[in-house]
Amino acid sequence: MSVTLCAELPTTALSELLKPYQLEIHQVKSNREIPGSFWGESEAGLIENRLYVQPQTPVHSALHEACHYICMDRSRREQLDTDAGGDYEEENAVCYLQLLLSDHLTEYGREQHFQDMDEWGYTFRLGSAKRWFYEDAEDAKQWLIDKKLINFNEIPKWKLRDE
């Protein structure tokens, strides 16, 4: 399995992308346990407003956890330690938003992100991340609009969910 790793991005790409969301990127040394990682191994971790990654962390994992932080309500963010929680609708919105944000990462982009999600084993009813995004994700897009995280043109508003 080959997916894009954080080590393959320009050094400050993630921190610059996530700065408007007040998310701090913390680099963990290779082969060390990642604090706040729900899935373990090289998967990104979340504790409060800190996103933990290693060079071996998949970019899609870092973006996924970051988007959980962005999409969760304030009370969950204030108590966040490892388990982002959320319901089915929020999980779909997280996946949708991470794809939108990937377009703002130098040397990555949505097409690579689609491939990485499929390679990693994200499961979507239509069989691929790309088909889900373009053919079956209207509810996720609407959730992000309703929570004022993107506009109708799918442009991020670069702010956290308020409620």
C-alpha positions as a printed NumPy array, in Angstrom:
array([[  0.   ,   0.   ,   0.   ],
       [  1.429,   3.346,  -1.041],
       [ -0.091,   6.624,   0.113],
       [  1.373,  10.108,   0.39 ],
       [  3.124,  10.672,   3.713],
       [  3.565,  13.906,   5.658],
       [  7.318,  13.667,   5.013],
       [  6.592,  14.166,   1.301],
       [  4.979,  17.575,   1.842],
       [  6.929,  20.821,   2.089],
       [  7.96 ,  21.274,   5.726],
       [  5.438,  23.934,   6.733],
       [  2.592,  22.98 ,   4.37 ],
       [  0.277,  21.483,   7.002],
       [  0.912,  24.146,   9.61 ],
       [  0.264,  26.941,   7.092],
       [ -2.91 ,  25.263,   5.847],
       [ -4.303,  24.733,   9.344],
       [ -3.168,  27.999,  10.946],
       [ -6.55 ,  29.741,  10.386],
       [ -8.165,  26.964,  12.432],
       [ -5.822,  27.498,  15.412],
       [ -4.56 ,  23.933,  15.041],
       [ -0.954,  23.453,  16.093],
       [  1.059,  20.785,  14.303],
       [  3.348,  18.759,  16.56 ],
       [  5.961,  16.583,  14.899],
       [  6.57 ,  13.242,  16.607],
       [  9.819,  11.417,  15.943],
       [  9.653,   8.418,  13.653],
       [  8.576,   5.155,  15.253],
       [  7.415,   6.864,  18.455],
       [  3.866,   6.547,  19.733],
       [  1.701,   9.386,  18.467],
       [ -0.175,  11.114,  21.307],
       [ -3.915,  11.301,  20.764],
       [ -3.951,   8.759,  17.927],
       [ -7.267,   6.912,  17.968],
       [ -6.025,   4.31 ,  15.467],
       [ -2.422,   3.995,  16.653],
       [  0.651,   3.238,  14.556],
       [  1.391,   6.163,  12.23 ],
       [ -2.126,   7.632,  12.267],
       [ -2.483,  11.301,  13.259],
       [ -3.499,  12.186,  16.808],
       [ -5.603,  14.964,  18.344],
       [ -5.455,  16.421,  21.828],
       [ -7.126,  19.784,  22.344],
       [ -5.915,  22.028,  19.483],
       [ -2.802,  19.949,  18.782],
       [ -2.496,  17.677,  15.764],
       [  0.274,  15.109,  16.159],
       [  1.97 ,  13.598,  13.11 ],
       [  5.171,  11.768,  12.216],
       [  7.005,  11.69 ,   8.908],
       [  5.237,   8.336,   8.249],
       [  1.753,   9.707,   8.946],
       [ -0.407,   9.576,   5.823],
       [ -1.469,  13.048,   4.66 ],
       [ -5.084,  11.873,   4.453],
       [ -4.92 ,  10.893,   8.146],
       [ -3.608,  14.311,   9.171],
       [ -6.294,  16.059,   7.13 ],
       [ -9.017,  13.761,   8.405],
       [ -8.208,  14.418,  12.06 ],
       [ -7.806,  18.145,  11.392],
       [-11.228,  18.243,   9.756],
       [-12.764,  16.464,  12.738],
       [-11.419,  19.32 ,  14.855],
       [-12.822,  21.913,  12.445],
       [-16.246,  20.247,  12.23 ],
       [-16.855,  19.419,  15.883],
       [-18.761,  21.793,  18.112],
       [-16.991,  23.989,  20.633],
       [-17.801,  21.854,  23.69 ],
       [-16.267,  18.74 ,  22.078],
       [-13.188,  20.726,  20.965],
       [-12.66 ,  21.962,  24.532],
       [-12.601,  18.366,  25.855],
       [-10.855,  16.73 ,  22.898],
       [ -8.46 ,  13.93 ,  23.736],
       [ -7.944,  11.21 ,  21.109],
       [-11.552,  10.333,  20.186],
       [-13.058,  13.   ,  17.926],
       [-16.476,  11.377,  18.101],
       [-19.224,  12.762,  15.903],
       [-22.137,  11.211,  14.078],
       [-22.597,   9.794,  10.583],
       [-23.371,  13.177,   8.998],
       [-20.353,  14.816,  10.595],
       [-18.079,  11.962,   9.478],
       [-19.183,  12.458,   5.888],
       [-18.649,  16.203,   6.195],
       [-15.143,  15.566,   7.554],
       [-14.311,  13.443,   4.503],
       [-15.712,  16.084,   2.162],
       [-13.86 ,  18.949,   3.836],
       [-10.545,  17.097,   3.879],
       [-10.833,  16.707,   0.107],
       [-11.536,  20.424,  -0.308],
       [ -8.593,  21.367,   1.898],
       [ -6.253,  19.042,   0.029],
       [ -6.443,  21.395,  -2.948],
       [ -4.68 ,  23.991,  -0.782],
       [ -1.685,  21.77 ,  -0.033],
       [  1.305,  22.36 ,  -2.238],
       [  2.327,  19.221,  -4.114],
       [ -0.745,  17.222,  -3.073],
       [ -4.254,  18.121,  -4.279],
       [ -7.622,  16.475,  -4.532],
       [ -6.774,  13.906,  -7.216],
       [ -3.914,  12.488,  -5.144],
       [ -6.133,  12.555,  -2.082],
       [ -8.818,  10.526,  -3.889],
       [ -6.187,   7.923,  -4.756],
       [ -4.81 ,   7.848,  -1.21 ],
       [ -8.273,   7.41 ,   0.32 ],
       [ -9.04 ,   4.53 ,  -2.025],
       [ -5.656,   2.914,  -1.435],
       [ -6.061,   3.189,   2.344],
       [ -9.484,   1.554,   2.253],
       [-12.024,   4.312,   2.875],
       [-15.318,   2.73 ,   1.928],
       [-17.968,   4.561,  -0.016],
       [-21.199,   3.205,  -1.487],
       [-20.112,   3.986,  -5.037],
       [-16.775,   2.225,  -4.663],
       [-14.377,   5.165,  -4.751],
       [-13.758,   8.454,  -2.98 ],
       [-13.947,  10.358,  -6.262],
       [-17.31 ,   8.922,  -7.274],
       [-18.678,   9.515,  -3.75 ],
       [-17.472,  13.131,  -3.772],
       [-18.952,  14.001,  -7.176],
       [-22.042,  11.773,  -7.222],
       [-23.197,  11.021,  -3.675],
       [-21.977,  13.624,  -1.208],
       [-24.545,  16.412,  -1.524],
       [-25.57 ,  15.811,   2.113],
       [-21.974,  16.27 ,   3.3  ],
       [-21.612,  19.486,   1.303],
       [-24.914,  20.8  ,   2.676],
       [-23.84 ,  19.97 ,   6.251],
       [-20.669,  22.047,   5.777],
       [-22.696,  24.923,   4.315],
       [-25.232,  24.745,   7.157],
       [-22.423,  24.842,   9.74 ],
       [-20.904,  27.822,   7.874],
       [-17.61 ,  26.03 ,   7.172],
       [-17.765,  26.388,   3.374],
       [-19.774,  28.533,   0.984],
       [-22.055,  27.344,  -1.845],
       [-19.048,  27.297,  -4.206],
       [-17.238,  24.849,  -1.894],
       [-14.723,  27.446,  -0.763],
       [-13.608,  26.995,   2.858],
       [-14.443,  29.895,   5.18 ],
       [-11.263,  29.18 ,   7.202],
       [-13.029,  29.145,  10.547],
       [-14.102,  26.596,  13.13 ],
       [-17.672,  25.487,  13.666],
       [-19.249,  27.977,  16.067],
       [-21.963,  26.038,  17.817]])
